[in-house]
Structures are given as structure tokens and as C-alpha cells.
Amino acid sequence: SDAEKFQALASMWRNDVLFTSSVTEMVLHPAYQRIIGMGTAAVPFLLHEIERRPDHWFWALTAITGADPVKPEHRGKLREMAQTWLKWGKEQGLRW
């Protein structure tokens, strides 16, 4: 299922980038790229993930949806970025 595929890739990504501070390395990781490759099917899983534990999923959300709701002053602040994306998801009528 999409949920199982997402969880496996997310887990692989989290383990591999645990000690990485480079966002570029994080988003270029093969598991991250495969999540982007899942397309819109991944969006509810990504929103669920950032609601549970804010992390660098925002690039994937923008890559998949074409949206970028984060204000410039919130860039780099994971909690604020997560809240903005969660609000965006609710406005789109998404459930996760």
C-alpha cells in the first residue's frame, strides 16, 4: 500500500540523514526522492509526519504540490513551517 511504502521510505530516510545537517543532502537522498515520486498520494502522509514530528519534508511538499505557503520570516523554523503547511492542508480539504 502507499502508506506502507511511505513509512518504509520515511524510516530509511530518517535513519540515513540522522546526523546530517545539510538540507541539500537530505532532499537529494534516494528515499526522499522516491517519496516525491509518489506524487500527490504522499501528501497526506507528509502532513501527518510533520504534524507528529516537524522535519524537513517541506521541500517534498512544495515539489509535489507546487505550493509554498511558508512566509519568508518563517523559513528555517521547523515548527512554524509545519503549522503553515498543516493549515494549508486543511484549507485544501485534505485529511491525514
WOJOLIN-V225950 format. One record per residue. RES is the residue in one small letter. D_LAST is the distance of its C-alpha to the last C-alpha in Angstrom with 1 decimal. Layout:
RES_D_LAST / RES_D_LAST
This chain:
s_15.3 / d_13.0 / a_11.0 / e_14.4 / k_15.8 / f_13.2 / q_13.7 / a_17.4 / l_17.7 / a_15.8 / s_18.1 / m_21.1 / w_20.4 / r_20.1 / n_23.3 / d_25.2 / v_24.6 / l_24.9 / f_28.3 / t_27.9 / s_28.1 / s_28.2 / v_25.1 / t_26.9 / e_27.2 / m_23.6 / v_22.4 / l_25.2 / h_24.4 / p_24.2 / a_20.9 / y_19.3 / q_21.1 / r_19.9 / i_16.2 / i_17.2 / g_19.0 / m_16.0 / g_15.5 / t_12.7 / a_11.2 / a_10.4 / v_8.8 / p_5.0 / f_6.6 / l_8.8 / l_6.8 / h_5.6 / e_9.3 / i_10.8 / e_9.5 / r_11.0 / r_13.9 / p_14.9 / d_16.6 / h_18.0 / w_15.0 / f_16.0 / w_18.7 / a_16.4 / l_14.1 / t_17.4 / a_18.9 / i_16.3 / t_15.8 / g_19.2 / a_17.9 / d_19.2 / p_18.4 / v_19.8 / k_23.3 / p_26.1 / e_26.9 / h_23.5 / r_23.7 / g_23.9 / k_22.4 / l_19.2 / r_18.1 / e_18.9 / m_17.4 / a_14.0 / q_14.3 / t_15.4 / w_12.6 / l_9.9 / k_12.4 / w_12.7 / g_9.1 / k_9.5 / e_12.9 / q_11.9 / g_10.1 / l_6.8 / r_3.8 / w_0.0
